[in-house]
Amino acid sequence: MLDTATLTSRTDEILAAHSGREGALLPILHDIQAEFGYVPQESLPQIARALNISRAEVHGVVSFYHDFREAPAGRHVVKLCRAEACQAMGADSLSAHARAKLGVDWHETTPDGAVTLEPVFCLGLCACGPAAMIDGKLTARLDNAKLDTILGDLA
Amino acid sequence: MKIYLPLDSVAVALGADDVAQAILAYASKMGVQIELIRNGSRGMVWLEPLVEVETSTGRMGFGPCNVADVPALFGDLSQHPKAVGLIDALPWMAGQTRLTFARCGVIDPLNFSDYTEHGGFAGLARALDMASGDIVAEVTASGLRGRGGAGFPTGIKWKTVADAKAAQKYIVCNADEGDSATFADRMLMEGDPLTLIEGMVIAGLATGATKGFVYIRSEYPIAIDVMEKAVVLARAKGVLGASVMGRGPAFDIEIRVGAGAYVCGEETSLLNSLEGKRGVVRAKPPLPALQGFMGQPTVVNNVISLASIPVIMAKGAAHYAAIGLGRSRGTIPLQIAGNVKYGGLYEVGFGLTLGQIVDDIAGGTATGRPVKAVQVGGPLGAYFPRALFDTPFGYEEFAGKEGLIGHAGLTIFDDSADMLAQARFAMEFCAIESCGKCTPCRIGAVRGVETVDRIAKGDAAAIPLLTDLCATMKSGSLCALGGFTPYPVLSALNHFPADFARVKEAAE
């Protein structure tokens, strides 16, 4: 658990770094998530005060965008591309395999907290699909075996 | 010994970083002096990671290279098992008209003198000597239309912003390239970022804007990194700052990162996102050109539109306008993707037929099976059957066949594709990504999935319902997400009716 003092002081530092920036909420939320791994509810009033908007408005933005998490993810985040170009190369069966192998559905985390599985709609790797982003790292031309090897290395 | 290896996302996703380490390690072990340059991609995805070695006759290519192929790079190059010959002589490269992508894959993306030695800033230098109205006129004369998909004449948009009176105007580059099968923006930003910066600066000179934003999707970490470094470099060299090149007005650029919302590729929703709001679509009018970012006059252009400006200014509008077909002037970076033998980016004048692109340039499918359908223009584009392969690549030509060219991405499917499943996915995707502002999109997409499911269960009475729903979405949605989702759905239905003729399950 995050302790409140750390959360408040780090959030203050992030807010200060973006002070005066036009339309700063997204950059702020990206930094908050990079710092804490998610956007803690407790940080919302503080962000709202700094930007002179309501807490509901901040919540509205956090909940609109797929990237922002309201709870921590697993230790590893596996994003599999579900878009058409990857579908043409078997992304649907690859993702079915991944879900069965991990025993989770989209947006879920394995019970041991190791892996969160997310869909992503296009990584711009459309001529070498199926593609994925694993802990921020890109990989392509996946098949079941290659994905199994990658998943096997995630603990 | 000069060796090139792309830092492009495709190359990296296929192991380029490991190859780079192996090259450095082997060179040091052998005591060979090398210079390893991480360039952009040439766009030949099937050859990535593509290593290039500079020789007296030109740059020799080796690909796809893995770590095991590294030692042979230091031996007799002609005997290398992955040798593909001189890059510029390859049919894929020789057949192109590279204007916007002329430097991509050739230069070190973050080397300022490399950029200028390859023609960089020639367009900006000319623009600095011109009156702003003349720059706008030049862009209008080039016939350049918005490469993001809408195809709106860039010069007319610029003129609207130039004529608007305001204390602050903005140039916003839409780099939220979310359409599947499109990667031209990414490749350009990773391989030649200064071209985009140069184009934005010229847009600033032409319209009186002094601040620019590049809104890049978060799914593009390498493009974000390269663009951020390029902006720092351009500031240090005086291209950006209080006075452009030391003799122009002020212009600066800020890189902003999206947060995984497809709809933010729509210009008004992108502006809301930039302002720190939910990425909800705005009703037009007012046009962003008059009331855009923070209510101020704003040019919102796609990466490729802006990156085409420097070459138009350098070579002149007439040179650009001489290429193309009908009202589609200049070149278009085709992005050939999906189940494809030779996939990648191919910049060429408008006018090739879909068949020439799919069969001759791309060589058909990767699986070797027959091509069943090609989706042109991303998730909101129509599926084209072979019967329409004679359609020439141009804005009006594709519109005339109930399709669109969009951002010029093409996804090839082989005969194993189930077009009913593709139609269902189009609706599902729209439901997931809808911003929720207008009802036809928000509710229609959900009902669309349900209706396709009814058809899948053999309920033929649901087919006219689907057609009707598509008509409502097409004419009633605020933006292209709800408005264009009917394109893939109806094209799948109309061109592949057999896939929708399902037999009722026995249980019913």
Chai-1 contact restraints between the chains, C-beta under 6 A:
chainA,res_idxA,chainB,res_idxB,connection_type,confidence,min_distance_angstrom,max_distance_angstrom,comment,restraint_id
A,G23,B,L274,contact,1.0,0.0,6.0,A-B,restraint_1
A,G23,B,E275,contact,1.0,0.0,6.0,A-B,restraint_2
A,G23,B,G276,contact,1.0,0.0,6.0,A-B,restraint_3
A,A24,B,G276,contact,1.0,0.0,6.0,A-B,restraint_4
A,L25,B,G276,contact,1.0,0.0,6.0,A-B,restraint_5
A,L26,B,A259,contact,1.0,0.0,6.0,A-B,restraint_6
A,L26,B,G276,contact,1.0,0.0,6.0,A-B,restraint_7
A,H30,B,V257,contact,1.0,0.0,6.0,A-B,restraint_8
A,G60,B,R278,contact,1.0,0.0,6.0,A-B,restraint_9
A,V61,B,R278,contact,1.0,0.0,6.0,A-B,restraint_10
A,F64,B,R278,contact,1.0,0.0,6.0,A-B,restraint_11
A,Y65,B,A259,contact,1.0,0.0,6.0,A-B,restraint_12
A,Y65,B,G260,contact,1.0,0.0,6.0,A-B,restraint_13
A,Y65,B,A261,contact,1.0,0.0,6.0,A-B,restraint_14
A,H66,B,G260,contact,1.0,0.0,6.0,A-B,restraint_15
A,D67,B,S218,contact,1.0,0.0,6.0,A-B,restraint_16
A,D67,B,A259,contact,1.0,0.0,6.0,A-B,restraint_17
A,D67,B,G260,contact,1.0,0.0,6.0,A-B,restraint_18
A,A83,B,S180,contact,1.0,0.0,6.0,A-B,restraint_19
A,E84,B,S180,contact,1.0,0.0,6.0,A-B,restraint_20
A,E84,B,Q375,contact,1.0,0.0,6.0,A-B,restraint_21
A,E84,B,T411,contact,1.0,0.0,6.0,A-B,restraint_22
A,A85,B,S180,contact,1.0,0.0,6.0,A-B,restraint_23
A,A85,B,A181,contact,1.0,0.0,6.0,A-B,restraint_24
A,A85,B,A337,contact,1.0,0.0,6.0,A-B,restraint_25
A,A85,B,G338,contact,1.0,0.0,6.0,A-B,restraint_26
A,A85,B,T411,contact,1.0,0.0,6.0,A-B,restraint_27
A,A88,B,G338,contact,1.0,0.0,6.0,A-B,restraint_28
A,A88,B,N339,contact,1.0,0.0,6.0,A-B,restraint_29
A,A88,B,T411,contact,1.0,0.0,6.0,A-B,restraint_30
A,A88,B,F413,contact,1.0,0.0,6.0,A-B,restraint_31
A,M89,B,N339,contact,1.0,0.0,6.0,A-B,restraint_32
A,F121,B,Y262,contact,1.0,0.0,6.0,A-B,restraint_33
A,C122,B,G178,contact,1.0,0.0,6.0,A-B,restraint_34
A,C122,B,S180,contact,1.0,0.0,6.0,A-B,restraint_35
A,L123,B,E219,contact,1.0,0.0,6.0,A-B,restraint_36
A,G124,B,F183,contact,1.0,0.0,6.0,A-B,restraint_37
A,G124,B,R186,contact,1.0,0.0,6.0,A-B,restraint_38
A,L125,B,V10,contact,1.0,0.0,6.0,A-B,restraint_39
A,L125,B,A13,contact,1.0,0.0,6.0,A-B,restraint_40
A,C126,B,A181,contact,1.0,0.0,6.0,A-B,restraint_41
A,C126,B,F183,contact,1.0,0.0,6.0,A-B,restraint_42
A,C126,B,A337,contact,1.0,0.0,6.0,A-B,restraint_43
A,A127,B,V45,contact,1.0,0.0,6.0,A-B,restraint_44
A,A127,B,A337,contact,1.0,0.0,6.0,A-B,restraint_45
A,A127,B,V340,contact,1.0,0.0,6.0,A-B,restraint_46
A,A127,B,G343,contact,1.0,0.0,6.0,A-B,restraint_47
A,A127,B,G344,contact,1.0,0.0,6.0,A-B,restraint_48
A,C128,B,V10,contact,1.0,0.0,6.0,A-B,restraint_49
A,C128,B,V45,contact,1.0,0.0,6.0,A-B,restraint_50
A,L138,B,S9,contact,1.0,0.0,6.0,A-B,restraint_51
A,L138,B,V12,contact,1.0,0.0,6.0,A-B,restraint_52
A,L138,B,A13,contact,1.0,0.0,6.0,A-B,restraint_53
A,T139,B,A13,contact,1.0,0.0,6.0,A-B,restraint_54
A,A140,B,A13,contact,1.0,0.0,6.0,A-B,restraint_55
A,A140,B,L14,contact,1.0,0.0,6.0,A-B,restraint_56
